[in-house]
Amino acid sequence: MSAKTYRVVQWATGNIGTRSLRAVIEHPNLELVGLYVHSPNKAGKDAGELCGAGTTGVIATNSIDDIVALDADCVLYMPHGCDIDDLCRILESGANIVTTRGEFHRPGSMDPAVRRRVEEACAQGGTSIHSTGSSPGFISEALPLVLLSMERGLELLQIDEFADMSSRNSPEMLFQLMGFGADPEKFDARRFDHVAQAFGPSLSALADAIGLPIDAVEPGGQIAVAARDVEVAAGTVRAGTVAAQRPIATCLRDGRPLLRFQANWYVTTDLEPAWDLRKTGWRVQVLGDTPLDVEIRFPVEPDRYPQVSPGFTAHPTVNAVSVVCEAEPGIRTTFDLPRVIPTFG
């Protein structure tokens, strides 16, 4: 008996969406039936042309009317911003959604009015929506759950994400958006709030699942400066300016840290003060009755990383299509879905 084939629409073709699009085209149990694009320059082009996969016969559109008319099983929703009107219309039309948007990791963390609208749309369409990806997602939910399966007591679970950004040739992102190369006295610490907002719901959902609900998510962070002038792909970072930053999200239970996420972003390891930095990847430490210390590294050369890295976020969404399509209607989390098992052939 052959596996069921699901009719899929890709929504948006940024770096992640383009990788997702190609993965759908190449998947043995998924059929690409539609492509939504924001840019007028992409509308009217074959989907394969936009991701280097050859002719597919699926033509990109920037009309949501075209998308909801397709009777798709699932939409892979990956825009830069979340349009609740569009999203609810998709769900009401009978298409499930798997998204890289972070708003849906934990229903209880959502704005109550938005949550109510989305749940009503799911009920009307008999559909479900699920947020996933690499970070948050895999590293804050899927992997910790596996590691915690070996514990009967937990003191602290700490996730460190390491990102060497010295080869990232994106001056606007590094220097303007992220604040690298800035005077440390003028560094805006409010940048750190973003990580707490992004990871708080995901970590809170994990805490709920293991029966240790948290009381608060506390934002925080640290910076370090370059010990000397350093040339990176995006430009020059002068000695004494911001060369590393560590936004932190700490989940508190009874006033004590239970879960913590730290993002270690840096352009050089020659820092003041010195930091314990690892190569790009993750480190997960479990302090409990069965202590664990797990490191994951990405064995990719810097010049290939831009081609490889989108897959870390795109592929979990593609692999989740079948379980989300078969789920009960509503906002579905990692912890109430069956295990996601990828199909390669």
Secondary structure, 3 states (H helix, E strand, C coil): CCCCCEEEEEECCCHHHHHHHHHHHHCCCEEEEEEECCCCCCCCCEHHHHHCCCCCCCECECCHHHHHCCCCCEEEECCCCCCHHHHHHHHHCCCEEEECCHHHCCHHHCCHHHHHHHHHHHHHHCCEEEECCECCEHHHHHHHHHHHCCCCCEEEEEEEEEEECCCCCCHHHHHHHCCCCCCHHHCCHHHHHHHHHHHHHHHHHHHHHCCCCCCEEEEEEEEEEECCCEEECCEEECCCCEEEEEEEEEEEECCEEEEEEEEEEECCCCEECCCCCCCCEEEEEEEECCCEEEEEECCCCCCCHHHHCHHHHHHHHHHCHHHHHCCCCEECCCCCCCCCCCCCC
